[in-house]
Amino acid sequence: MKEIIDRLTSYNIFNYLLPGTIFMGLGDTFTSYSLIQDNILIALFLYYFIGLIISRIGSLTLEPLLKWIKFVKFAPYEDFVKASKLDPKIEIFSEQNNMYRSLCMLSIALILLKKYDLEWGWGSSENAAIIFIILVGFLVLFLLSYRKQTKYVVKRVKIALENKEEK
C-alpha cells in the first residue's frame, strides 16, 4: 500500500484522487446514494478511478467548450512547450490549471448526480435548493479560477518566450 501511495504524483493526487474523493463524499452526503467505501484499498482505487473519469470528461468536453465560447484562451502548444523548458514553474501552474478544470467538472457531475437522484425519486431533499446553490457556487468559483489560472499560464509563456528572445 505504501508503494502505491509513494508512486502517486501531485498531478495524480490533485487531478484524480481529490476530485474522486470529493465526488464520492459529497455525493454520499447530498444524495440518497451510499457511495463511501469501508475498505481503504478499494476506496483508494475507486475514488482515483472516479476522479480520472471526471478529469477526462472535463478535458474532452468542458475545456473545448470553454475555448469555443472564448471563456478561456490558451497559448499555442508549441509556445507552451518552449516556454516550459525556459520556466519550469509553467508546468506547476498548468497542473494547477488542470485541477481547477477537474473541480469545475466535479461540480457539474455533482449537480447532475443530485438532479438524477431527485428525478427518480430515490431520495428527496428538503435542502435540495440549498445544495443546488452550493454546487453552482462551486462551479462558478472554479470556472473563474480556471479562467484566471489559464490567463496566468498564458502570460508566463509569453514572458518566458520574450525573455528568451532578449538574450
Disulfide bonds with the S-S distance in Angstrom:
none
